[in-house]
């Protein structure tokens, strides 16, 4: 095994949100398994949620380390609050301020690496990072963007930014038309994209994506067969390499049921209790409801959704998350967010979990037949990989685009939309019943199983994602060989550079 300067060293810098950090770290584990040295950069408050995910790679002898940067002060952000999951929606701009302020301590750390024998050859960074990385460029360290959105959503987000920036947005009575930076113009109904996407602050964030794709290349967490047209469009757009390397998930997801969670925070339910409940249900009979780690339903939204679930008379697991600013006991939360008597009436077929859940354990279980989701890319990929049809309620940003992709791929139906939408009881009831017990739901399940098979083939030996992973590793190794050769050449150069005297 190579060591010291001769070993390719890759640095990964995530955006401080678990939905961004978890897939990037999973990919880092893969790179480490191929003999690369990997440093994953984070902050003190985010580190504990990542150590469990690193444990298997470290125990296998892979060279992967966690580097904790000193957290800069941000006015208005309490000490120890360092990720999206920890702030209410109206304070998310403070996390972007934190990210911007982290570039200076990162550069100080990078300077120390450059003085040693393990200077990185590549920095993988989240598409939302937005750093200039001038020091890296001066030292010929290549930058590679890691896309956590998917090719379809990424190109639409970029097109929205271009349209907004160039005052070229075409708005009609019930739709938007996006054309800039797309293979063909695309009309999106207003229920498919929230108007907030065309306001100044979201556009500023989306502009980071436009900047990020101008680097040495891009890694996309998806597989070629899912979005071939838009992957090729990204390649044509950038003129750079775009490696589709997904689904980036723990290996257990491709081998059968996941019995132990290795990602994210500690669950708010024991896995033994969870599995016992799931084992007691019939095959494909359970609807799993979760809107991720960052989306919090209002009291009205939660009660409306509960009414639809109860009316469906189908078994369900509901992971309910409330805003970090809400500090109440579980019984108080139930009285606030659920209809009176809901828990008692559904206790024989419903499992309520207030907080974090081991999502992969749930989705991979044979009793789960539907996933009601906000349709963030990670959740959609997990659903595709595990063959579970989607019931979608997209809320913001890329979620609308992913929902559209799920519906058009034949694995999803949409029951509500927008972060301020209120679910219709009958629509939820019909959606859950359709997916779990109707003929159309069975067709969706068959299509989901086809995509599941494609995803597994993609990451297997000889598959498209596996080949792209190996190609990326080879390119990094070539960069390292060139650096080593240049270093050896400099060592051979004469130390006395005096001009010889001729007599």
Phi and psi in degrees as a GROMACS rama.xvg file:
@    title "Ramachandran Plot"
@    xaxis  label "Phi"
@    yaxis  label "Psi"
@TYPE xy
-69.9834  154.941  UNK-2
-144.331  173.396  UNK-3
58.62  -140.37  UNK-4
-66.199  -24.4591  UNK-5
-76.3956  -14.4431  UNK-6
-91.4119  127  UNK-7
-59.0714  129.065  UNK-8
-117.14  120.517  UNK-9
-113.627  135.539  UNK-10
-110.269  133.223  UNK-11
-114.433  130.591  UNK-12
-124.819  106.478  UNK-13
-85.8644  165.907  UNK-14
-81.1904  140.302  UNK-15
-74.9551  73.8988  UNK-16
-152.232  136.233  UNK-17
-58.6106  -35.8933  UNK-18
-64.1212  -20.6042  UNK-19
-95.6197  -40.7193  UNK-20
-72.8747  -39.8779  UNK-21
-60.9566  -50.3283  UNK-22
-66.2869  -34.6421  UNK-23
-64.6481  -42.2024  UNK-24
-66.7773  -36.2645  UNK-25
-61.9899  -39.0064  UNK-26
-68.7902  -36.2263  UNK-27
-60.4855  -39.7218  UNK-28
-60.6156  -38.9622  UNK-29
-63.5417  -46.1173  UNK-30
-61.9157  -40.2431  UNK-31
-63.3502  -32.947  UNK-32
-68.3237  -18.1364  UNK-33
-94.2041  9.95484  UNK-34
93.5987  7.4025  UNK-35
-85.2028  151.358  UNK-36
-89.2721  130.624  UNK-37
-127.93  132.39  UNK-38
-115.556  124.065  UNK-39
-103.91  121.829  UNK-40
-99.3579  132.303  UNK-41
-151.746  -169.547  UNK-42
-117.698  168.839  UNK-43
-59.5049  -43.4869  UNK-44
-71.7431  -23.8885  UNK-45
-90.3162  -19.9073  UNK-46
-59.392  -45.2739  UNK-47
-58.1857  -32.0087  UNK-48
-74.6429  -8.99643  UNK-49
-108.455  -17.6424  UNK-50
-65.9165  -36.2006  UNK-51
-62.1039  -39.7721  UNK-52
-67.0283  -30.1083  UNK-53
-82.6944  -17.9755  UNK-54
-58.4181  -43.9826  UNK-55
-64.5884  -43.4912  UNK-56
-62.6928  -42.4036  UNK-57
-66.4459  -42.0157  UNK-58
-66.7791  -21.7806  UNK-59
-85.7595  0.192246  UNK-60
88.5053  9.6148  UNK-61
-74.0692  149.367  UNK-62
-89.4152  83.6865  UNK-63
-134.342  133.119  UNK-64
-131.627  159.073  UNK-65
-111.091  123.157  UNK-66
-110.748  125.616  UNK-67
-102.815  117.767  UNK-68
-83.3417  148.429  UNK-69
-64.7565  134.523  UNK-70
-84.7465  121.84  UNK-71
-73.7945  155.379  UNK-72
-77.4083  137.594  UNK-73
-127.298  122.97  UNK-74
-59.7434  127.737  UNK-75
94.6376  -11.8415  UNK-76
-102.802  116.855  UNK-77
-62.0567  152.009  UNK-78
-60.649  134.538  UNK-79
89.7766  -7.07965  UNK-80
-95.8888  109.804  UNK-81
-137.557  12.779  UNK-82
-146.734  163.859  UNK-83
-57.8027  -35.9063  UNK-84
-66.8722  -15.9458  UNK-85
-98.3728  -3.47148  UNK-86
-122.584  147.67  UNK-87
-68.1585  160.391  UNK-88
-57.276  -33.4559  UNK-89
-74.5452  -5.69728  UNK-90
-113.744  11.1948  UNK-91
-64.0471  -25.7527  UNK-92
-60.2977  -28.9518  UNK-93
-65.9816  -31.264  UNK-94
-68.5848  -37.1096  UNK-95
-64.9022  -35.8887  UNK-96
-63.8201  -40.5623  UNK-97
-61.1206  -44.2705  UNK-98
-60.0305  -45.744  UNK-99
-60.3215  -40.653  UNK-100
-73.6031  -15.1312  UNK-101
-78.4121  -13.7082  UNK-102
-63.6955  -37.5767  UNK-103
-64.4848  -51.3988  UNK-104
-63.2565  -30.1146  UNK-105
-64.9156  -42.729  UNK-106
-63.7551  -37.634  UNK-107
-63.1732  -41.8678  UNK-108
-64.3319  -42.1454  UNK-109
-63.9399  -37.4661  UNK-110
-58.859  -39.8141  UNK-111
-64.7499  -36.8114  UNK-112
-66.6081  -36.3369  UNK-113
-67.8058  -24.7469  UNK-114
-78.6184  -19.5456  UNK-115
-96.1233  -162.097  UNK-116
-103.065  12.5361  UNK-117
-127.037  42.6672  UNK-118
-60.9782  133.111  UNK-119
-69.5024  149.525  UNK-120
-98.1414  -16.3887  UNK-121
-148.039  140.309  UNK-122
-116.545  114.504  UNK-123
-90.4982  126.404  UNK-124
-134.562  150.574  UNK-125
-62.3735  147.235  UNK-126
-63.5412  -18.3953  UNK-127
-95.4806  4.44841  UNK-128
-63.6905  -49.9862  UNK-129
77.3669  15.7047  UNK-130
-84.6185  150.866  UNK-131
-75.527  -37.2653  UNK-132
54.9701  46.8306  UNK-133
-62.9397  -38.2862  UNK-134
-61.7619  -42.6171  UNK-135
-62.0611  -42.7328  UNK-136
-64.3333  -39.801  UNK-137
-63.9147  -29.9981  UNK-138
-95.4447  12.3293  UNK-139
58.0685  36.7838  UNK-140
-93.1986  120.665  UNK-141
-75.4849  149.614  UNK-142
-109.91  131.307  UNK-143
-126.382  125.646  UNK-144
-82.5963  137.869  UNK-145
-105.686  116.38  UNK-146
-92.1344  121.217  UNK-147
-105.012  19.1261  UNK-148
-111.203  -28.1147  UNK-149
94.4541  153.581  UNK-150
-67.206  -42.0511  UNK-151
-61.6002  -53.1233  UNK-152
-64.8517  -38.8966  UNK-153
-62.1746  -44.8203  UNK-154
-68.523  -34.2054  UNK-155
-70.1378  -39.2921  UNK-156
-62.972  -42.3049  UNK-157
-65.8255  -40.79  UNK-158
-63.4423  -39.7179  UNK-159
-61.0168  -42.2096  UNK-160
-64.285  -45.4722  UNK-161
-61.8946  -43.6687  UNK-162
-62.3854  -42.585  UNK-163
-66.2523  -45.5044  UNK-164
-65.9978  -34.3281  UNK-165
-100.276  12.4692  UNK-166
53.2701  40.5098  UNK-167
-115.578  16.5116  UNK-168
-74.3652  126.113  UNK-169
-101.132  110.443  UNK-170
-111.47  128.144  UNK-171
-118.143  -176.589  UNK-172
-52.5231  -47.76  UNK-173
-124.806  17.7111  UNK-174
-158.665  164.888  UNK-175
-114.17  147.953  UNK-176
-117.896  119.69  UNK-177
-102.6  135.505  UNK-178
-136.091  -35.3002  UNK-179
-67.1739  128.744  UNK-180
72.9642  21.0618  UNK-181
-118.703  153.872  UNK-182
-59.5005  -41.6611  UNK-183
-143.44  150.814  UNK-184
-56.3431  145.45  UNK-185
-130.276  125.43  UNK-186
-93.4361  126.397  UNK-187
-118.939  124.076  UNK-188
-66.5045  155.336  UNK-189
-64.9898  -19.4324  UNK-190
-78.821  -7.92339  UNK-191
-99.2861  -12.1519  UNK-192
-150.49  127.704  UNK-193
-78.6489  139.96  UNK-194
-62.0873  -19.5135  UNK-195
-61.6084  -22.4571  UNK-196
-62.8624  -19.8625  UNK-197
-107.147  27.3765  UNK-198
-102.922  163.519  UNK-199
-58.2587  -50.0717  UNK-200
-67.0824  -48.3553  UNK-201
-58.3876  -35.9252  UNK-202
-67.0332  -35.1177  UNK-203
-61.9911  -41.5914  UNK-204
-66.69  -42.524  UNK-205
-65.8312  -28.0781  UNK-206
-61.5447  -24.8266  UNK-207
-62.1631  -35.4063  UNK-208
-63.3852  -44.897  UNK-209
-57.8274  -41.3915  UNK-210
-68.9739  -39.5317  UNK-211
-64.9512  -34.2526  UNK-212
-80.1918  5.17426  UNK-213
-91.5584  5.79131  UNK-214
-79.1246  -157.696  UNK-215
-69.1456  -28.8922  UNK-216
-179.393  -175.7  UNK-217
-143.619  138.109  UNK-218
-104.669  129.33  UNK-219
-119.752  127.155  UNK-220
-82.0998  78.2024  UNK-221
-165.164  179.826  UNK-222
-122.043  151.166  UNK-223
-51.9634  -39.9086  UNK-224
-72.3081  -14.9113  UNK-225
-84.1219  -40.2002  UNK-226
-137.197  56.1924  UNK-227
-60.7148  -40.6373  UNK-228
-63.836  -43.4944  UNK-229
-80.0615  -25.3434  UNK-230
-64.9924  -46.2378  UNK-231
-63.8972  -35.3849  UNK-232
-63.5065  -41.1147  UNK-233
-60.2174  -40.7645  UNK-234
-65.755  -42.987  UNK-235
-65.557  -37.5953  UNK-236
-66.1128  -44.156  UNK-237
-90.9383  -26.9352  UNK-238
68.7554  11.7825  UNK-239
-115.974  173.532  UNK-240
-72.1076  136.7  UNK-241
-126.193  109.729  UNK-242
-95.7438  117.366  UNK-243
-87.7571  117.634  UNK-244
-126.134  16.8074  UNK-245
-103.352  -178.344  UNK-246
-70.6956  128.735  UNK-247
-85.9926  95.1728  UNK-248
-141.255  161.992  UNK-249
-56.7113  146.214  UNK-250
-57.7081  -28.1694  UNK-251
-60.244  -26.2387  UNK-252
-65.4962  -23.2777  UNK-253
-102.261  2.48291  UNK-254
-115.008  -4.56788  UNK-255
137.724  -155.865  UNK-256
-69.986  138.215  UNK-257
-85.4502  120.175  UNK-258
-102.33  -20.3805  UNK-259
-133.434  130.621  UNK-260
-79.053  137.038  UNK-261
-124.102  12.8422  UNK-262
-127.102  150.618  UNK-263
73.5689  -158.005  UNK-264
-84.8202  173.789  UNK-265
-65.4831  135.771  UNK-266
-72.1343  154.962  UNK-267
-91.5511  18.1557  UNK-268
-148.68  143.514  UNK-269
-70.2856  141.982  UNK-270
-66.5084  -29.555  UNK-271
-63.1292  -45.8128  UNK-272
-64.6853  -41.7927  UNK-273
-62.4287  -48.2196  UNK-274
-65.5153  -35.9663  UNK-275
-61.3214  -43.2182  UNK-276
-66.1232  -45.1747  UNK-277
-63.109  -40.7666  UNK-278
-62.8909  -23.0635  UNK-279
-83.2705  -5.71998  UNK-280
-100.083  156.856  UNK-281
-72.6405  160.7  UNK-282
-61.3382  133.376  UNK-283
54.6175  33.7731  UNK-284
-105.502  -11.4841  UNK-285
-103.965  134.842  UNK-286
-95.6425  125.967  UNK-287
-101.586  128.275  UNK-288
-118.561  121.885  UNK-289
-158.182  139.376  UNK-290
-115.127  31.8231  UNK-291
79.8871  -173.862  UNK-292
-89.6302  -6.24337  UNK-293
-122.176  -8.4352  UNK-294
-103.501  124.426  UNK-295
-120.613  120.607  UNK-296
-72.2958  147.657  UNK-297
-76.0814  171.219  UNK-298
-58.5579  -43.7468  UNK-299
-66.0265  -42.9047  UNK-300
-63.3503  -43.9125  UNK-301
-64.0004  -43.8668  UNK-302
-66.9767  -37.3791  UNK-303
-65.0063  -43.8226  UNK-304
-63.2244  -42.9468  UNK-305
-59.0097  -39.3436  UNK-306
-61.3214  -40.4801  UNK-307
-68.2973  -40.139  UNK-308
-63.6984  -43.3879  UNK-309
-64.1322  -42.4465  UNK-310
-66.4651  -26.6209  UNK-311
-69.5403  -24.0071  UNK-312
59.2056  24.4744  UNK-313
-103.087  149.369  UNK-314
-63.0642  148.46  UNK-315
-152.246  153.046  UNK-316
-118.188  126.671  UNK-317
-124.465  114.312  UNK-318
-90.9168  105.347  UNK-319
-99.6245  124.671  UNK-320
-119.179  139.175  UNK-321
-116.775  160.26  UNK-322
-57.6575  144.259  UNK-323
-56.7817  -23.6458  UNK-324
-77.6242  -12.4632  UNK-325
-85.9567  116.876  UNK-326
-120.117  93.9644  UNK-327
-143.24  163.613  UNK-328
-73.2235  164.692  UNK-329
-61.2409  -39.2402  UNK-330
-66.8836  -37.122  UNK-331
-64.6537  -41.2985  UNK-332
-62.8494  -41.2389  UNK-333
-61.5158  -42.6346  UNK-334
-65.5971  -31.6281  UNK-335
-81.2441  -42.043  UNK-336
-102.588  -7.2419  UNK-337
-123.579  149.7  UNK-338
-60.7634  150.058  UNK-339
-59.1538  127.681  UNK-340
82.3859  0.897872  UNK-341
-59.3311  -47.914  UNK-342
-62.4236  -41.4687  UNK-343
-65.4586  -42.3241  UNK-344
-71.05  -25.9023  UNK-345
-110.865  10.2526  UNK-346
-63.0207  -25.674  UNK-347
-85.1378  -9.458  UNK-348
-136.16  -0.17722  UNK-349
-124.383  142.04  UNK-350
-121.986  114.345  UNK-351
-99.2366  131.96  UNK-352
-128.259  118.093  UNK-353
-90.2539  94.2592  UNK-354
129.817  -151.114  UNK-355
-74.4421  139.953  UNK-356
-129.93  155.223  UNK-357
-80.4808  87.6882  UNK-358
-60.7041  -40.3259  UNK-359
-66.2091  -34.1751  UNK-360
-61.7186  -41.7942  UNK-361
-70.3274  -52.7485  UNK-362
-63.8969  -29.0452  UNK-363
-83.2906  -6.67155  UNK-364
-78.6377  141.636  UNK-365
-65.6172  -19.2421  UNK-366
-80.4242  -14.0096  UNK-367
-86.6548  123.42  UNK-368
-116.71  -5.86801  UNK-369
-156.078  149.425  UNK-370
-128.148  109.745  UNK-371
-86.6043  119.539  UNK-372
-142.555  157.533  UNK-373
-75.8005  -8.85182  UNK-374
71.6233  36.8298  UNK-375
-66.6844  153.105  UNK-376
-58.012  -41.6756  UNK-377
-58.3741  -47.0365  UNK-378
-63.9165  -39.8212  UNK-379
-65.1813  -43.1328  UNK-380
-62.6252  -40.7236  UNK-381
-62.8985  -41.6271  UNK-382
-64.2931  -43.9202  UNK-383
-62.4048  -47.3167  UNK-384
-63.2436  -32.0763  UNK-385
-102.159  6.63647  UNK-386
69.7386  35.8519  UNK-387
-112.042  121.272  UNK-388
-62.3925  156.036  UNK-389
-110.448  140.204  UNK-390
-112.774  112.483  UNK-391
-104.585  144.58  UNK-392
-137.346  78.0205  UNK-393
-69.4184  144.721  UNK-394
-118.103  -53.707  UNK-395
-141.808  169.08  UNK-396
49.4757  -128.277  UNK-397
-72.2292  -11.4924  UNK-398
-61.7117  -35.5072  UNK-399
-64.3293  -41.3004  UNK-400
-68.2177  -40.8816  UNK-401
-66.372  -37.8652  UNK-402
-61.6872  -43.7336  UNK-403
-59.6071  -42.9049  UNK-404
-63.6122  -41.318  UNK-405
-63.263  -43.708  UNK-406
-65.5457  -46.1526  UNK-407
-70.1648  -21.887  UNK-408
-83.0004  -5.64519  UNK-409
82.7867  16.866  UNK-410
-118.591  8.00863  UNK-411
-146.921  155.254  UNK-412
-131.011  149.706  UNK-413
-106.191  132.653  UNK-414
-113.964  -15.0338  UNK-415
-161.541  168.504  UNK-416
-152.436  154.84  UNK-417
80.0656  149.817  UNK-418
-68.7744  -20.2387  UNK-419
-107.435  10.7074  UNK-420
-74.0873  154.346  UNK-421
-116.5  121.766  UNK-422
-65.2328  135.195  UNK-423
-82.4212  128.602  UNK-424
-54.3179  -46.6809  UNK-425
-68.1011  -37.3367  UNK-426
-66.101  -41.2296  UNK-427
-64.8923  -46.4259  UNK-428
-56.467  -49.2011  UNK-429
-65.9474  -38.0978  UNK-430
-64.8041  -47.514  UNK-431
-64.0396  -44.921  UNK-432
-64.232  -41.0845  UNK-433
-60.3448  -50.7457  UNK-434
-67.1825  -37.3076  UNK-435
-86.1987  -25.6811  UNK-436
-140.059  0.115034  UNK-437
-104.476  164.938  UNK-438
-60.5408  -39.2137  UNK-439
-63.3514  -36.5921  UNK-440
-63.4366  -36.7934  UNK-441
-66.8856  -36.7537  UNK-442
-64.5048  -40.5662  UNK-443
-62.7855  -39.2883  UNK-444
-63.6443  -41.5825  UNK-445
-63.6764  -41.4087  UNK-446
-66.0441  -38.9845  UNK-447
-62.9386  -37.0437  UNK-448
-66.8055  -35.131  UNK-449
-64.4034  -44.2189  UNK-450
-66.7439  -35.631  UNK-451
-59.2551  -43.7533  UNK-452
-64.3279  -40.4659  UNK-453
-62.9818  -42.4876  UNK-454
-62.8423  -42.459  UNK-455
-67.4732  -38.1225  UNK-456
-66.8294  -34.7367  UNK-457
-62.5158  -39.6175  UNK-458
-89.9543  -10.3522  UNK-459
-77.2148  165.479  UNK-460
-55.8735  126.419  UNK-461
91.7608  -10.2609  UNK-462
-79.0931  166.85  UNK-463
-63.8173  -44.8617  UNK-464
-69.6425  -37.9372  UNK-465
-63.7317  -41.5331  UNK-466
-65.2596  -39.7552  UNK-467
-67.4756  -37.4316  UNK-468
-60.1894  -47.4396  UNK-469
-65.2803  -35.2051  UNK-470
-65.2477  -41.3231  UNK-471
-63.4673  -44.9291  UNK-472
-59.9967  -43.0304  UNK-473
-61.5238  -41.7998  UNK-474
-63.9479  -39.8296  UNK-475
-65.4785  -39.9884  UNK-476
-64.1629  -37.2317  UNK-477
-64.7085  -41.2525  UNK-478
-60.2338  -41.4102  UNK-479
-67.8296  -39.8988  UNK-480
-62.3255  -40.0867  UNK-481
-65.0738  -39.6767  UNK-482
-65.9341  -43.9573  UNK-483
-62.1828  -41.902  UNK-484
-63.083  -40.8427  UNK-485
-65.4649  -37.6975  UNK-486
-67.0868  -44.1647  UNK-487
-63.6778  -37.37  UNK-488
-64.0585  -39.2659  UNK-489
-68.0708  -32.2319  UNK-490
-70.6613  -28.9109  UNK-491
-80.9344  -17.6352  UNK-492
-64.2211  145.319  UNK-493
-59.2828  137.678  UNK-494
-79.5657  -24.81  UNK-495
-93.104  108.444  UNK-496
-98.7617  17.1109  UNK-497
-65.9406  144.566  UNK-498
-74.2567  126.3  UNK-499
-64.1439  145.265  UNK-500
-94.2667  133.014  UNK-501
-106.737  132.481  UNK-502
